[in-house]
Amino acid sequence: MNVSHASVHPLEDPPTTDGGNNNNNAPRVRMKDIQGMPGTKGGLALRIFQFFFAAAALAVMAATSDFPSVTAFCYLVAAAGLQCLWSLTLAIVDIYALLVMRSLQNYQVVSLFAVGDGITSTLTFAAACASAGIRVLIDNDLDSCSQNHCVQFETATAMAFISWFTALPSFLLNFWSLASR
């Protein structure tokens, strides 16, 4: 009896590149940048708006002759100046990142942005609240708006609040990015 026997020729498995792990330790990759984060067009737009409104608050308040007599107004000028410098610096960094097509989703960079945004937005908000309180005191309680620059104080305070409204998304997005790692 001449019967053919099936023969099995084993094939070798191709070698794995991860050393036998099942990719549990593979780094997570962000699929795309969320607009508003550092290095995106949305982030650049937020920085430009932050700078513009902080500069407007600074210019309007500094144009009045009697702002140095009230500490809250001096605080608003200092906070708006710091917000201007911070926003302008980060806008330049965002422009550079967009031109060279580089992602700014590095842990250290995002940490720096989050801390800086948190500090400057808190200072801007506190200064705007303090200035709003003094403005209400001058107008409603002391009833001496005719002797002061109430319209300029109100305009500068409003610009500071708008600057804070544009700084808050930057801080929240950076903080969320850090928390999601």
Summary of the structure (lengths in Angstrom):
residues: 181
radius of gyration: 27.8
end to end distance: 69.5
largest distance: 122.3
contacts: 512
relative contact order: 0.16
helix: 66%
strand: 0%
